[in-house]
Amino acid sequence: MNYIDRIKNGGVVGCGGAGFPAHVKAASKVEYVIANGAECEPLLHKDLELMIYEPEAVVSGLIQWLVSTGSKKALLGVKKKNEEHLFGIKKAAENTGIELRWSGDYYPTGDEYVLVYETTKRLIPPQGIPLDVGIVVNNVETLRNAYMASEGIPVTDKYVSIVGAVKNPCTFKVPIGLSYAEAIAAAGGATVSEFAVFVSGIMMGKLETDMSQPITKTCAGLVVLPTNHRLVKRKSLTESSMHRIGKSACDQCSYCTEFCPRYLLGYDVQPHKVMRSLGFTVTGEAIWNQYAQLCCACGLCTLYACPEELYPKEACDKAKADLRDKGIKWSGQKELRVHPLIHGRHVPLKQLVKKLGIADYDAPAHFVDIKFSPKLVRIPLSQHIGLSAIPVVEVGKEVKSGQLIGDIPAGKLGAKIHSSIDGVVTKIDAEIVIAKI
């Protein structure tokens, strides 16, 4: 069995958020492979802790990708501020040809377009992917999982940071399908009686109040905040309320555009113009919505740049959905020119944390080796880009940890799913529920 088949059989997907099936990327032929260790979501530290705890696995995974893709160079993008903590990674990378590329501590250093530019000075074409400029990018945990899969060990666990309003902010590995409630309890529990969580981050994650939800292959962590926190209240507004406020209050200051990371790289993203679509007719929407199509939804405009605390990111989300529904594709300017003030407009992570009102929760989340033994896990059949996996087990059947329970539909894009515990299948619908025997 070749390397690509081992990754496919291991159910490896991108751990940076999107969940793209890794075996497809591994079959690419490129000039550069880049390991993304420049996590930038406020408070989350799972990538850093993984690199500290399993440096050899990350480096081995990156070397394997170097060979698989026929690349000339392997780069590891990490933050300079973490250099003293990455001794293990530097040692593991010695004499391998891997270069560590250090970045500043700003948001969003982990964005694929930003990382590619900062490490290679190449610009991905509008609406393109790194492959268009001869590059493949993988999160460091994806590379760790790919290495494990090459050793015959499928993806059954996930590194997560449990941070915010918890007694012991920390990072640990959990079985996929473990509930949010159990993960929070392992961090000492919440320090407030009523709380919500931002799943995979405040900036680009989703707000959730149902603590029975399961941790998936793409979950970077949980940020626990009191329900009366400003961020929770803002995120809890309905979309119609967000747009109504924007329609009445936007004064076209353009700060949302001037701080936009994609705009600074030269892409024609202009959230302030998209905000105009909220107050115009359908004809007006067609004019202004086009400036949203290259938005990466990083949330910086909504949560940092706007002095009125409006919702330009959400306006861009609406604009992109409207254009998609109408079948209108991007047809803008392809030539890119990096803004001359790009480095002067980087938003320091410390400043962002202060603006978000979470400075009191800005603490290390060191790795803790906890052995979880949940009574049951809920494993979604869709944890990735592509079609949902097809169940290959039945209710009432016993399964072992690492056993295949969901397969890729024939000839389709998808990822295999494996049991994360020994147990018996008790339910199958959009997820497979496995109870410990």
KEKE-975527 format. One record per residue (C-alpha): x, y, z; residue in three letters. Coordinates in steps of 0.1 Angstrom, whole numbers, plus 5000, padded with zeros to 4 digits. Example, Ala and Ser with C-alpha at 12.3 -4.5 7.8 and 13.67 -1.06 7.14 Angstrom:
512349555078Ala
513749895071Ser
This chain:
500050005000Met
501550344990Asn
501650655012Tyr
498650824996Ile
496550515002Asp
497650505038Arg
496550865043Ile
493250795026Lys
492650475047Asn
493550675079Gly
490850925073Gly
493251225074Val
491651565068Val
492851925072Gly
492852025108Cys
493152395102Gly
489352425099Gly
488252335064Ala
488651955066Gly
489851895031Phe
490651525025Pro
494451505028Ala
495051225004His
493951454975Val
496551714984Lys
499251444989Ala
498951344953Ala
499751694940Ser
503051794924Lys
504352124937Val
507552324944Glu
506852394981Tyr
505152225010Val
504352455039Ile
503452335074Ala
501152585090Asn
502052635127Gly
501253005129Ala
497852965147Glu
496453305153Cys
492953255168Glu
493053445202Pro
493453215232Leu
493952895213Leu
497252715215His
496752355203Lys
499152385174Asp
501952515196Leu
501352255222Glu
501351975195Leu
504652105182Met
506052095217Ile
504651755226Tyr
505051565192Glu
507751755172Pro
509151435156Glu
505751335142Ala
505151685127Val
508651685111Val
508351325099Ser
504951415083Gly
506351715066Leu
509251515052Ile
506751255039Gln
504851525021Trp
508051665006Leu
508651324990Val
505051254981Ser
504651584962Thr
508051594947Gly
508651934963Ser
511952114962Lys
511552274996Lys
509752225029Ala
508852525050Leu
507452545086Leu
505652875093Gly
505652955130Val
505553265152Lys
508853415163Lys
507453475198Lys
507253095203Asn
510853025193Glu
512052945228Glu
509252685231His
510052515198Leu
513452365207Phe
512152015199Gly
510852115165Ile
514152285156Lys
516151985168Lys
513851745148Ala
514251955117Ala
518051965118Glu
519751825087Asn
516351755070Thr
516352055047Gly
513252195064Ile
513352575069Glu
511552745098Leu
510053065086Arg
509253305115Trp
506253545114Ser
505053825136Gly
502453785163Asp
499453935144Tyr
496053835131Tyr
495553645109Pro
499053495103Thr
497553155100Gly
495353255070Asp
496553045040Glu
496953355017Tyr
498853545043Val
501053255052Leu
501953175016Val
502953545010Tyr
504853575042Glu
506853255036Thr
507453264999Thr
506353614987Lys
504053444962Arg
500453564959Leu
497653314953Ile
495453424924Pro
492053564933Pro
489653284943Gln
492653044938Gly
494352794960Ile
498052754970Pro
498352484943Leu
497952754917Asp
501352894927Val
503052554932Gly
502452524969Ile
500552284992Val
499752405028Val
498952175057Asn
498252245093Asn
500852085116Val
498251855132Glu
497351735097Thr
500951635091Leu
501051465125Arg
497951265115Asn
499351185081Ala
502551045098Tyr
500450835121Met
498350705092Ala
501550605074Ser
502250385105Glu
498750225102Gly
497150445129Ile
493950615117Pro
492550945130Val
490750875162Thr
491751165184Asp
492051545183Lys
494151805199Tyr
492052075214Val
492552385236Ser
489852445263Ile
490252805273Val
488453115285Gly
486253095316Ala
487552755328Val
489452675360Lys
492452515342Asn
492952635307Pro
494852355289Cys
495352155258Thr
494851775255Phe
494051495231Lys
490451375232Val
488651085214Pro
486751225184Ile
483051235193Gly
483651335230Leu
481051595241Ser
481951955247Tyr
480751915283Ala
483251635290Glu
486051835275Ala
485252145296Ile
484951925327Ala
488451795320Ala
489652155321Ala
488252195356Gly
484852305345Gly
483552655337Ala
484052935363Thr
480653075356Val
477252915359Ser
475853035325Glu
478153015295Phe
478452955258Ala
481452835237Val
483052965205Phe
483952645187Val
487452665170Ser
487853025179Gly
486153365185Ile
487153515151Met
486153245127Met
484452985149Gly
480752935156Lys
478853015188Leu
477352705205Glu
475252665236Thr
474552285233Asp
477252125253Met
476251775242Ser
477751845207Gln
480751635197Pro
484351735190Ile
485251655154Thr
488451625133Lys
488351995125Thr
487752135160Cys
490652345172Ala
489252405207Gly
486552565228Leu
486652925241Val
484252935270Val
482753275278Leu
479953395301Pro
476553435283Thr
476553805293Asn
479953875276His
479754125248Arg
481053885222Leu
478353625230Val
475653895229Lys
476954025195Arg
477153675180Lys
473753585193Ser
471953855172Leu
469953735142Thr
471353805108Glu
468454035100Ser
469254245131Ser
472954275121Met
472054395087His
469354635099Arg
471854795123Ile
474454815095Gly
471954975072Lys
471155255096Ser
474555325112Ala
477355265087Cys
478955605079Asp
481355465052Gln
484555535072Cys
486255245053Ser
488255125083Tyr
486854775076Cys
488454785042Thr
491754955053Glu
492454685078Phe
491254385057Cys
494154135054Pro
493154035019Arg
492754395007Tyr
496254465021Leu
497554175000Leu
496054344969Gly
492754164965Tyr
489754364957Asp
487854314989Val
486054625001Gln
483654555030Pro
482654925033His
481254904998Lys
479454585006Val
477754755035Met
476154985009Arg
474254694996Ser
472254675028Leu
470554995020Gly
470054974982Phe
467754804958Thr
468454474941Val
470254664914Thr
472454824941Gly
473154494956Glu
474554364923Ala
476954654922Ile
478254644957Trp
478154264965Asn
480954194941Gln
483454344966Tyr
482654054990Ala
483553764968Gln
487253754978Leu
486453795015Cys
488053515037Cys
485653575066Ala
488453635091Cys
486153865111Gly
488654135117Leu
486454405102Cys
483454315124Thr
485354255157Leu
488254495154Tyr
488254755127Ala
484654895128Cys
484355195152Pro
480655155152Glu
480754785161Glu
478754695130Leu
478854365110Tyr
480754405077Pro
481954045077Lys
478353925080Glu
477354165052Ala
480053995031Cys
478653655040Asp
475253765029Lys
476553914997Ala
478553594988Lys
475453384994Ala
473253614973Asp
475753594944Leu
476053224947Arg
472253174947Asp
472053384915Lys
474953194899Gly
477153504896Ile
480853414895Lys
483753644904Trp
485053834874Ser
487154104889Gly
490754234885Gln
493353954885Lys
496454164888Glu
497554194924Leu
499654474940Arg
500454444977Val
499454754997His
502554975006Pro
501354995042Leu
500654625047Ile
503154585075His
502154895093Gly
498454775094Arg
499054435108His
496854395139Val
498954265169Pro
497253975186Leu
497654135220Lys
495854445207Gln
493054225193Leu
492654045226Val
492354375244Lys
489754495219Lys
487754175222Leu
487554215260Gly
489153875267Ile
492553995282Ala
491553835315Asp
491453495298Tyr
494753535279Asp
496753265296Ala
498952965285Pro
497052645278Ala
499752385283His
499352025272Phe
498051785298Val
498151405291Asp
494651295301Ile
493350945294Lys
489650985285Phe
487250695289Ser
483850835278Pro
480650635282Lys
479750715246Leu
480850915216Val
478951075188Arg
480851055156Ile
479451265127Pro
479651105092Leu
480451445078Ser
483551605093Gln
485151715061His
484751875027Ile
482951645003Gly
480151395007Leu
479351235041Ser
480850895048Ala
478750585042Ile
478150375074Pro
479850025072Val
478549905106Val
475149825120Glu
473349905152Val
474049645178Gly
477549555164Lys
480649585186Glu
483549795173Val
487149855183Lys
488950185185Ser
490450245151Gly
487950035133Gln
486450175100Leu
482850275106Ile
482250515076Gly
483650485041Asp
484050725012Ile
481250704986Pro
482450534955Ala
484250784932Gly
483451084953Lys
485451334974Leu
485251235011Gly
487051095041Ala
486950765060Lys
485650765096Ile
486950545124His
485650455159Ser
487450635186Ser
486550395214Ile
485850025220Asp
482049985222Gly
478749895206Val
476950095179Val
473650225194Thr
472450465167Lys
473150555131Ile
471750865113Asp
473851175105Ala
476251045131Glu
477250705146Ile
476750675183Val
479050425201Ile
478450335237Ala
481250195258Lys
480649825268Ile
